Amino acid sequence: MFDYKDHKCRIEYDREDDNVKTWFIVKKPNGQEVYADINPYNDDEELMKMWIDLDYPQRTGRAPLDRNDLLCLMENRTIYQREKCQS
């Protein structure tokens, strides 16, 4: 667990025989707890920080957001430009 910009962030793991999924859970400053829609096959805290900095974006396609999606969203902050960001 770690704090970032008044958010409480934690990472939980779902271990199975053949893989491990990561759940990114964020408690917002207002107390609401949400799951970050980030690719569950990594556990990079920096992705959670990017997700918070982007005001909790939702996926724009079928898959959860990955690093490339978040970087694209940071570079293209308007709604029109965001549509081109999910791989």
C-alpha positions as CSV (number, residue, x, y, z in Angstrom):
1,M,0.0,0.0,0.0
2,F,1.2,3.5,-0.7
3,D,-0.2,7.1,-0.7
4,Y,-0.2,9.3,-3.8
5,K,-1.8,12.7,-4.0
6,D,-4.2,12.1,-1.1
7,H,-5.2,8.6,-2.6
8,K,-4.6,5.3,-0.8
9,C,-3.3,2.8,-3.3
10,R,-3.0,-0.9,-3.0
11,I,-2.2,-3.8,-5.2
12,E,-3.7,-7.2,-4.7
13,Y,-2.9,-10.4,-6.5
14,D,-5.0,-13.3,-7.8
15,R,-2.7,-16.2,-8.1
16,E,-3.6,-19.2,-10.3
17,D,-1.6,-22.2,-11.4
18,D,-0.7,-20.7,-14.7
19,N,-0.7,-16.9,-14.1
20,V,-1.0,-14.0,-11.7
21,K,-3.5,-11.2,-12.1
22,T,-3.0,-7.8,-10.4
23,W,-5.8,-5.7,-9.1
24,F,-5.2,-2.0,-8.7
25,I,-7.4,-0.6,-6.0
26,V,-7.5,3.2,-5.2
27,K,-9.3,4.9,-2.4
28,K,-10.1,8.4,-3.6
29,P,-9.8,11.5,-1.3
30,N,-13.6,11.4,-0.9
31,G,-13.4,7.9,0.5
32,Q,-14.8,6.1,-2.6
33,E,-12.8,2.9,-3.4
34,V,-12.4,2.0,-7.1
35,Y,-10.6,-0.5,-9.2
36,A,-8.2,1.1,-11.7
37,D,-8.9,-0.2,-15.2
38,I,-5.3,-1.2,-15.8
39,N,-3.9,-4.3,-17.5
40,P,-3.8,-7.0,-14.7
41,Y,-0.7,-8.7,-16.0
42,N,1.8,-6.3,-14.3
43,D,2.1,-4.6,-10.9
44,D,3.7,-1.3,-11.8
45,E,2.9,1.4,-9.2
46,E,3.7,4.0,-11.7
47,L,0.7,3.0,-13.8
48,M,-1.5,3.7,-10.8
49,K,0.0,7.1,-10.4
50,M,-0.5,7.9,-14.1
51,W,-4.1,6.7,-13.9
52,I,-4.8,9.0,-11.0
53,D,-3.0,11.9,-12.7
54,L,-5.4,11.4,-15.7
55,D,-8.5,11.6,-13.5
56,Y,-9.4,7.9,-13.5
57,P,-9.8,7.1,-17.3
58,Q,-11.9,4.2,-18.4
59,R,-10.9,1.9,-21.3
60,T,-11.8,3.1,-24.7
61,G,-11.8,-0.3,-26.3
62,R,-12.2,-3.9,-25.1
63,A,-9.0,-4.2,-23.1
64,P,-7.9,-2.6,-19.9
65,L,-5.5,0.3,-20.2
66,D,-1.8,-0.5,-20.5
67,R,1.3,1.7,-20.3
68,N,1.1,2.8,-23.9
69,D,-2.5,3.8,-23.5
70,L,-1.8,5.8,-20.4
71,L,1.2,7.5,-22.1
72,C,-0.9,8.3,-25.1
73,L,-3.7,9.7,-22.9
74,M,-1.2,12.0,-21.1
75,E,0.0,13.3,-24.5
76,N,-3.6,13.7,-25.9
77,R,-5.7,15.1,-23.1
78,T,-8.7,16.2,-25.1
79,I,-11.7,13.8,-25.5
80,Y,-11.4,13.9,-29.3
81,Q,-7.7,12.9,-29.2
82,R,-8.2,10.3,-26.5
83,E,-10.2,8.0,-28.8
84,K,-7.0,7.1,-30.7
85,C,-5.1,6.0,-27.6
86,Q,-6.2,2.5,-26.8
87,S,-4.4,-0.3,-28.6
